[in-house]
Amino acid sequence: MSANSLGKIFKLHSFGESHGIAMGVVLEGCPAGLTVSKKVLQSELDRRRPGAKAWDSSRNELDQIQIISGVFKGKTLGTPIAVLVFNKNSNPKSYEFIKKSPRPGHSEDLWKFKFSHYDHRGGGRSSGRETLGRVIAGAFAKMMIKKLCPDLKILAFVKQIGDIKLLDEETQIAENLLKKSQNVDSFLARFPHKKKSQDVFDLLMKAKKEGESLGALTELWIENIPKALGQPLFHKFKSDLAQAIMSLGASCSFEVGLGKDSASQKGSHFHKTKTNYGGIRGGLTTGEKIIIKTTFKPPSSYGTIAKKGRFDPCIGPRVIPVLEAIAYFITVDHLLLRRLDRL
């Protein structure tokens, strides 16, 4: 099985299965001398881990990291960095039904067809738990950003779950969070609206009780990013970001700026508003705020399956720190690539 790596200069190599001994990541291309904060690493994993919220999967993993190479006396060595997280709360029996009855909409039957020998427990490597490695890589990237581009800010949030949607004119709270470099975790379901976040919470709890699952729309913002990051033609900033985000399980669509609504626009109107570009033109960053929308389909576990097993009723709230991690990772990779642009 190939294709478990991401990045050109700053590279991550992800490994592990949902109910195997451990999950982990090997990072290459991180320069020597970076001060590594285990507090930052652990806090980002804590934001992603299951069992932290009432509507989450009941799988309660502490996700405690172990750095086993590449860091000495608190600083990177410039050598490969390997990080492990041991699986402590696995319960393979919860997934015995998958052997004979793959979940509709999940990739389990296709993985089994492709590889013949397949770890069905929790989806094996196709589990959302695999994103743990991406969050670790993103945490290292976040620490690098503080050195390479200290003014850069990244924020992701849930914009819609079910029929509850944050309107464009209601995003001021998210704008304030971005200005203050605060994350969105203080809001229920990471939905930045006082009343609607409670409505979303109630909707998620109802779905969990009934064994229903729900889709979600997320929004990702990157602000104060340097101008002209990106490598045309095949490593444009948007295409690398799209590849990384669309590699997430359950992702359905990726939009830059005005996205699909561009189809109904006339050029004389579209090009009057810079935000329509979403901070990227010709595959290169413009220096303006990058705006990315991503939709996620309802989880494949619903009905009796959801009531018996340990599953999330919606991907949206859990995927927010993963989206931010991916954005940090891709940005750092392109900041390092930029060093090759000119003599």
Buried (B, 14 or more C-beta within 10 A) or exposed (E): EEEBEBBBBBBBBBBBBBBBEBBBBBBBBBBEEBEBBEEBBBEBBBBBBBBBBEBBBBBBBEBBBEBEEBBEEEEBBBEBBBBBBBBEBBEEEBBEBBEEEBBEBBBBBEBBEEEEEBBBBBBBBBBBBBBBBBBBBBBBBBBBBEEBBEEBBBBBBBBBBBEBBBEEEEBEBBBEBBEEEEBBBEBBBBBBBEEBBBBBBEBBBBBBEEBBBBBBBBBBBBBBBBEBBBBEEEBBBBBBBBBBBEBBBBBEBBBBBBBEEBEEEEEEEBEEEEEBBBBBBBBBBBBBBBBBBBBBBBBBBBEEBBEEBBBBBBBBBBBBBBBBBBBBBBBBBBBBBBEEEEE
